[in-house]
Amino acid sequence: MVGRAASAVVRVAALAHNLERIRAVAPQSRVLAVVKANAYGHGIEGVVPALRGADAFAVACIDEAIRVRDAGIESPVILLEGVFDAAELVLAARYRCELVVHSAWQVDALAASRNPAYRFPVWLKIDTGMNRLGFPLREARAAWERLCGLDAVGVVRLMTHLASADEPGSAATGAQLERFTLATEGWPGERSIANSAGVFAWPDSHGDWVRPGLALYGVSPFADRDAAGLGLQPVMTLQGRLIAVREVRAGESVGYGGAWTAPGDCRVGIIGIGYGDGYPRQAAPGTPVLVNGVRCPLVGRVSMDMLAVELGGVDAALGDTAVLWGDGLPVEEIARSAGTIPWTLLCGVTDRVRHEYV
Ligand SMILES: Cc1ncc(COP(=O)(O)O)c(C=O)c1O
């Protein structure tokens, strides 16, 4: 018998390396490390100490901010969507959060709040074309003036978010940058625009603060540029163990629906990891899995707790480790093979996967 032992091995030195790499690419900017969604599936508590050198941290909600604080972080923590209702301002102040303000009701809530002990640093979010969050250009000036006059508000900074920064040379990104510059011309206050793709492909977007997420975890945001070429090191290696090896005869099929039929006699390895752990069920047949360092093709459908690979001549025994992505097998490649993006795969790693920080 062998243990199931699906694990996500997180290399903390790679986190620190990637942070330094981002600093080298955007040397004039401070770094706001994006650690929302459980640090992109890497585990907030394990990740933020390794990123202590970042200038600030960004999360999606107050629960995540509390986890960052409880992990011992004293530097600024920004709620990227601000508060979700006025009552949340109390907790946000207790945990000394900075707030993105993207809607008029949030300005109203700040105007009505009474807490002389804490003035919220605020990031006014301006919508320059993504049409997701933020004040439309025509309303931004009035919102900014109002915020600047509120007792509950301290420093006011300016931000926007790029919709297509991962498409180098995209006209839409050029237009967003131009709109942001024009709309905020002459306003005092620091600016933040760039996500990971902005850091590497759009130097004009660097501004005072860059906001990388994916690149910190050593993954490329581009379809046509790999992480190594960007000078990034992968942080997470998702691995499982070989829990069974079977001989399959030519013409026999493997797994649910009999979706794969062996073209010849072969050895099939069963790995104890599946979509219940966050491995994508949509992974195409042939998606590589590293067994003892050798690429073996995925065969048949991914199950909840298991998947099958054709072992060929690989020297493999029960209990051996299989790498699903990470060291030697970029998560970008697995994402492409599953018709998805690396962000989804990393964030989708589930609770039952044990995180090991090395
Ligand atoms: C507002 C904002 N800034 C920055 C980021 C980081 O993006 P990325 O992971 O592409 O670097 C995100 C992520 O979705 C975001 O929503």
The ligand as an ORCA input file, in Angstrom:
! r2SCAN-3c Opt
* xyz 0 1
  C      -7.135     44.608    -10.343
  C      -6.115     43.552    -10.559
  N      -4.819     43.889    -10.586
  C      -3.856     42.956    -10.786
  C      -4.161     41.628    -10.969
  C      -3.053     40.619    -11.210
  O      -3.168     40.073    -12.495
  P      -2.101     38.996    -13.045
  O      -2.320     37.752    -12.276
  O      -2.482     38.839    -14.477
  O      -0.770     39.591    -12.847
  C      -5.498     41.237    -10.969
  C      -5.842     39.822    -11.188
  O      -6.842     39.419    -11.640
  C      -6.496     42.226    -10.761
  O      -7.790     41.892    -10.735
*
